[in-house]
Amino acid sequence: MSDKTGYGGPVDVPAIEARGVGRKYRRGWALRDCSFKLPAGRICGLVGPNGAGKTTLLAIAANLLGASTGTLRVFGAAPDSAEATRRTAFLAQEKPLFRRFTVAETLRMGRELNPGWDQRSAENIVRAGNIPFHAKIGTLSGGQRTRVAFALTFGKRPDLLLLDEPMADLDPLVRHEMIGTLLAEATERGTTVLLSSHMLAELENTCDYLLVIADGALRMAGEVDELRTAHAVLTGAHSDGRTPPELDNHAVVETRVSGRQFTSLVRPNGPVTGPWEASTPDLEELLLSYLRSPDAPPLISPSSHVSPQVVTA
């Protein structure tokens, strides 16, 4: 097995490493004190409500914005460095393509602007959607434009692909098709993907890693399976509408009451025993509980944890 990524960096260097990253606008902080590592080769879901700071984080990683505080590195390099630029591709929801260009002219632009351009890969993605190369971008459907935009990003052969809701405007069938293309291309090349999405159920079959942001702060980060198994969903009867006292020694993320039944999502601190049913949450259940519970303590897994920087004299 190769110990290198696409452009020759060691695989133990994180695709993204953020230390205390913040971004302040005139209206206030969009992102604050955000620290995490994203290991290379992962397909990571970036989740949070509107205005949580997801787009800001992606823009900083893509060198479209500067951080007000802290540092962010892409494969160990600053986002504005030549190395990070050639190894990173960014695709926004708006998919800013030139409407008067033909598909062929659009791919030619990609080839002229990117030294490591893979024309065959880009053309294969377009052909898979039966899109005529002579067609102008402005005449294409939303799904077809998205496919051409993906062709541009994968033609660049990025090691890191940043996606900011690029499939939000597609119907479910086309979304499914494009996600299949994304997974196939990323798996073949070992591309690290950071995908912002509101489709929580869809992420379960797409992502193996997760970053959750709310109110500009990191709420949860780590491998999906590890995060799920670190929690338990407890369902049972209650008498007073409150969390059962037996759960006081555990970290309770959220408790919901319906009639005489309670459902709690907890991070167990040892065995959880009591008169209730216990199960492992699915990804959507886990995400919604954290997003509904801003006061719950954050959970950053060891693979995402960034150790404090040692300052030497």
C-alpha positions in Angstrom: 0.0 0.0 0.0 1.3 3.4 -0.9 2.2 5.7 2.0 1.6 8.8 0.0 -1.4 10.9 -1.0 -2.1 12.1 -4.5 0.5 14.9 -4.5 3.1 13.1 -2.4 2.3 14.0 1.2 2.4 11.5 4.0 -0.9 9.9 4.9 -0.5 10.7 8.6 -0.8 14.4 7.9 -4.4 15.5 8.5 -6.4 16.7 5.4 -7.5 19.6 7.6 -6.2 20.7 11.0 -7.8 23.7 12.7 -6.6 25.3 15.9 -8.8 27.9 17.5 -10.2 29.1 14.2 -12.6 31.9 14.3 -14.1 34.4 11.8 -15.8 37.6 12.9 -18.1 39.7 10.7 -19.5 43.1 11.5 -22.6 41.4 12.8 -20.6 39.1 15.1 -18.8 35.8 15.2 -19.7 33.2 12.6 -17.2 30.8 13.8 -15.3 30.8 17.1 -12.5 28.7 18.7 -12.9 25.8 16.3 -10.3 23.1 16.8 -10.3 19.7 15.1 -8.4 17.3 12.8 -9.9 15.6 9.7 -7.8 12.5 8.8 -7.0 12.1 5.2 -9.1 9.8 3.0 -12.3 10.3 4.9 -15.7 11.2 3.6 -16.9 13.6 6.2 -20.3 15.2 6.7 -20.4 18.8 7.9 -23.7 19.3 9.7 -25.4 22.2 11.4 -28.4 24.6 11.2 -28.4 27.6 8.8 -26.0 30.2 10.0 -24.0 27.8 12.2 -20.7 28.6 10.4 -20.4 25.7 8.0 -19.9 27.8 4.9 -17.5 30.0 6.7 -15.4 27.0 7.7 -15.4 25.7 4.1 -14.5 29.1 2.7 -11.5 29.4 5.1 -10.3 26.0 4.1 -10.7 26.9 0.4 -8.8 30.2 0.9 -11.9 32.3 0.0 -11.9 33.8 3.5 -9.2 34.5 6.0 -9.6 33.4 9.7 -9.9 36.2 12.2 -8.3 34.0 14.9 -6.4 30.8 15.0 -4.8 28.8 12.1 -6.0 26.2 9.6 -3.8 23.9 7.6 -4.6 21.8 4.5 -2.3 18.8 4.4 0.1 20.8 6.7 0.1 23.9 4.4 -1.6 27.3 4.7 -4.8 27.5 2.5 -3.2 30.3 0.5 -0.1 28.3 -0.4 0.5 26.9 -3.8 0.5 23.4 -2.4 -2.9 23.7 -0.7 -4.3 25.4 -3.8 -3.4 22.7 -6.2 -4.6 19.9 -3.8 -8.0 21.5 -3.0 -11.2 21.9 -5.0 -14.3 23.7 -3.8 -17.8 23.4 -5.1 -20.6 25.7 -3.8 -24.3 25.4 -4.1 -24.5 28.1 -6.7 -22.1 26.1 -9.1 -20.8 29.3 -10.8 -20.3 28.1 -14.4 -20.2 30.4 -17.5 -23.6 30.0 -19.0 -22.4 30.9 -22.5 -19.6 28.3 -22.6 -20.3 24.9 -24.0 -19.6 21.8 -21.9 -16.4 21.2 -24.0 -15.3 24.8 -23.5 -15.9 24.5 -19.8 -13.7 21.4 -19.6 -11.0 23.1 -21.7 -11.0 25.9 -19.2 -10.4 23.4 -16.4 -7.6 21.9 -18.4 -5.9 25.3 -19.0 -6.2 26.3 -15.4 -5.1 23.1 -13.7 -1.6 21.5 -14.3 -2.7 18.1 -13.1 -5.9 18.0 -15.1 -7.4 14.6 -15.9 -9.4 15.1 -19.1 -10.5 11.5 -19.4 -12.0 11.5 -15.9 -13.8 14.8 -16.5 -15.3 13.6 -19.8 -16.4 10.3 -18.3 -18.4 12.1 -15.7 -20.1 14.2 -18.4 -20.8 11.2 -20.6 -22.3 9.2 -17.8 -25.1 11.8 -17.7 -25.6 11.7 -21.5 -24.7 15.4 -21.7 -23.8 16.7 -25.2 -20.4 18.4 -25.2 -21.6 21.0 -27.7 -24.4 22.1 -25.4 -24.2 25.5 -23.7 -24.2 25.5 -19.9 -27.2 27.8 -19.8 -29.4 25.3 -21.7 -28.7 22.4 -19.2 -30.9 21.3 -16.4 -29.9 21.7 -12.8 -28.8 18.1 -12.6 -26.8 18.4 -15.7 -25.1 21.6 -14.5 -24.2 19.8 -11.3 -22.7 16.9 -13.2 -20.5 19.3 -15.2 -19.5 21.1 -12.0 -18.5 17.8 -10.5 -16.5 17.0 -13.7 -14.6 20.2 -13.2 -13.8 19.5 -9.6 -12.7 15.8 -10.1 -10.8 16.7 -13.3 -8.6 18.8 -11.1 -7.7 15.5 -9.2 -7.9 17.1 -5.8 -6.7 15.5 -2.6 -9.4 17.5 -0.7 -12.8 18.2 -2.1 -14.9 20.8 -0.2 -18.6 20.6 -1.1 -21.1 23.3 0.2 -24.6 21.9 -0.4 -23.9 21.4 -4.2 -26.8 19.0 -4.6 -29.4 20.8 -2.5 -31.4 21.9 -5.6 -31.6 18.4 -7.2 -34.5 16.0 -7.1 -34.0 12.8 -5.1 -33.2 10.6 -8.1 -30.5 12.9 -9.5 -29.1 13.4 -5.9 -28.8 9.6 -5.6 -27.0 9.4 -8.9 -24.6 12.2 -8.1 -23.8 10.8 -4.7 -23.0 7.5 -6.3 -20.6 9.4 -8.7 -19.0 11.2 -5.8 -18.4 8.1 -3.8 -17.0 6.1 -6.7 -14.6 8.9 -7.7 -13.5 9.6 -4.1 -13.0 5.9 -3.3 -11.0 5.3 -6.5 -8.6 8.2 -5.8 -8.6 8.3 -2.0 -9.9 11.8 -2.0 -10.8 13.4 1.3 -14.3 14.9 1.1 -15.9 17.4 3.4 -19.6 17.6 2.5 -22.0 20.2 4.0 -25.5 18.8 3.9 -28.9 19.2 5.5 -30.0 15.7 4.3 -29.3 13.9 7.6 -30.6 10.5 6.6 -28.6 10.6 3.4 -25.4 11.1 5.3 -25.7 7.7 7.0 -25.0 5.9 3.8 -22.5 8.4 2.5 -20.1 9.5 5.3 -17.8 7.7 7.6 -16.8 10.8 9.5 -18.7 13.7 11.0 -18.3 17.3 12.0 -21.2 19.0 13.8 -21.3 22.8 14.2 -23.9 24.9 16.0 -23.8 28.6 16.9 -20.3 28.9 15.4 -18.8 26.2 17.8 -17.8 22.6 17.2 -20.3 20.2 18.9 -19.2 16.8 17.8 -16.4 15.3 15.7 -15.2 11.8 14.9 -15.9 8.6 13.1 -19.6 7.9 12.6 -19.6 4.4 14.1 -17.5 5.6 17.1 -19.9 8.5 17.8 -23.0 6.3 17.5 -21.7 3.6 19.8 -20.6 6.2 22.4 -24.3 6.9 23.0 -27.4 5.0 24.0 -31.1 5.7 23.4 -33.1 4.8 26.5 -36.9 4.4 26.4 -39.1 3.7 29.3 -42.0 4.9 31.5 -41.9 7.9 33.8 -44.0 9.2 36.6 -43.2 12.9 36.9 -42.1 14.0 33.4 -38.5 14.3 34.3 -35.3 12.5 33.5 -35.1 9.4 35.8 -32.6 10.0 38.7 -30.8 6.7 37.7 -29.3 8.7 34.8 -27.7 11.4 37.0 -24.3 9.8 36.7 -24.4 9.8 32.9 -24.2 12.6 30.4 -27.8 13.2 29.2 -27.8 14.9 25.8 -31.6 15.2 25.5 -34.8 13.8 27.1 -38.1 13.9 25.3 -41.4 13.0 27.0 -44.5 11.7 25.2 -47.5 10.8 27.4 -46.1 8.4 30.1 -43.0 7.5 28.1 -39.6 9.2 28.1 -36.8 8.8 25.5 -33.3 9.9 26.5 -30.1 10.1 24.5 -27.2 9.6 26.9 -23.4 9.2 26.8 -23.0 6.5 29.4 -20.4 6.8 32.1 -20.3 3.0 32.8 -23.1 0.5 32.7 -26.6 1.9 32.2 -29.1 -0.3 34.0 -32.8 0.3 34.8 -36.3 -0.4 33.7 -36.0 0.8 30.2 -35.1 -0.4 26.7 -31.6 0.6 25.4 -30.5 0.9 21.7 -27.8 2.5 19.7 -29.0 5.7 17.9 -29.0 6.0 14.2 -27.1 8.9 12.7 -30.1 11.1 12.2 -31.3 10.5 15.8 -27.9 11.4 17.1 -27.5 14.6 15.0 -31.0 16.0 15.8 -30.5 15.5 19.5 -27.2 17.5 19.6 -28.7 20.2 17.4 -31.7 20.5 19.7 -29.5 20.5 22.8 -27.0 23.4 22.6 -26.1 23.0 26.3 -25.0 19.3 26.0 -21.3 18.9 26.4 -19.4 18.5 23.0 -17.9 15.2 22.0 -14.6 15.3 20.1 -13.2 11.8 19.4 -9.5 11.0 19.8 -9.0 11.0 16.0 -10.3 14.5 15.7 -8.7 15.9 18.8 -6.1 18.6 18.4 -3.5 18.7 21.2 -2.6 22.2 22.6 0.3 23.8 20.8 3.5 23.9 22.8 5.1 27.3 22.7 8.8 27.4 23.2 10.9 30.3 24.1 
